[in-house]
Amino acid sequence: MGAMMMAPREGASCLSTQVPAVTRAVAILQLLARSGEPLGVNAVARALNVQPSTCLHILRALAAETLVAVDPATKRYALGLGLVTLARRALATNDFPERAQPMIERLATAYGVTAVALELDGREHMVFVAMARACAAFSIHVSVGSRLPALLSATGRCVAAFSGLSVGELERRFRRLRWESPPSFEQWLKQVETARREGIGIDKGQYARGITVVSAPVFDLSGRVRRALSVVGLSGRLRGATLERLKRDLRQAAGELSERSTPSPRPAGAGGPPRASCRPLLGLAGSKGPSASAGPERASLA
């Protein structure tokens, strides 16, 4: 089965001067996560513009906590197993991936796509927390744990629609995004308004040519959008009646997951408490979803 891989690449974080040791430690972990191989002290120091001696002290501290591992022979560093323990504990306190998994599996199977669940990481990025792919001759792969800018692609239109951000702030963030076929800010704002009105965000080949991404917001009790479901497939197969049925099923699945208990501003047709039962997602044709290379403000599709 062919797979189109999308390995997110995000630029090195600007090192804050407020708590430099912590910020640099996080930057080192992020660099090692992006690297395809272990790195030596000098390579890390150059990449982050940090003094090698400072870099070495931080790496040793991280190694003492098993957050990084060092090869005694090569003196090169990689991520450590201590991060796995932390990640498992973080996931154990969050039942969203577990609740979303059967829904995205049904979507993936019904439409022959890749379906994902995403969650805001508390800053300006969405993190892939669950993924399902249908068996197909061609597929697009997303790795759980990878992330993308919160306002990018179809998911970004949903986040922007319910963010409460001013037009000026939306434009500031929009200008940092990278697309293969970028919309104008005015076009994007219209698409954001459509996502607010319909409860569905769509990216037709703008983030990645030939790929259509469809997303639905998942609301929390306060009416905020911090989570979403997305489906990614080949544009040639996600269109017409198939696309309309997919939009309906995706919106219903997101409604099942929404934790909203009040009817505050919600898009027409969007689900959420009081919960309506989601009809079985029985399938049509679709295509399969996410993967492509990325840049500082460009990552996996969603």
Secondary structure as GFF3:
##gff-version 3
##sequence-region A 1 302
A	DSSP	beta_strand	2	5	.	.	.	ID=ss1
A	DSSP	alpha_helix	20	34	.	.	.	ID=ss2
A	DSSP	alpha_helix	41	48	.	.	.	ID=ss3
A	DSSP	alpha_helix	52	64	.	.	.	ID=ss4
A	DSSP	beta_strand	68	70	.	.	.	ID=ss5
A	DSSP	beta_strand	77	79	.	.	.	ID=ss6
A	DSSP	alpha_helix	82	92	.	.	.	ID=ss7
A	DSSP	alpha_helix	96	111	.	.	.	ID=ss8
A	DSSP	beta_strand	114	120	.	.	.	ID=ss9
A	DSSP	beta_strand	125	133	.	.	.	ID=ss10
A	DSSP	beta_strand	138	141	.	.	.	ID=ss11
A	DSSP	beta_strand	147	149	.	.	.	ID=ss12
A	DSSP	alpha_helix	153	161	.	.	.	ID=ss13
A	DSSP	alpha_helix	167	174	.	.	.	ID=ss14
A	DSSP	alpha_helix	185	198	.	.	.	ID=ss15
A	DSSP	beta_strand	201	204	.	.	.	ID=ss16
A	DSSP	beta_strand	211	219	.	.	.	ID=ss17
A	DSSP	beta_strand	225	234	.	.	.	ID=ss18
A	DSSP	alpha_helix	240	257	.	.	.	ID=ss19
###
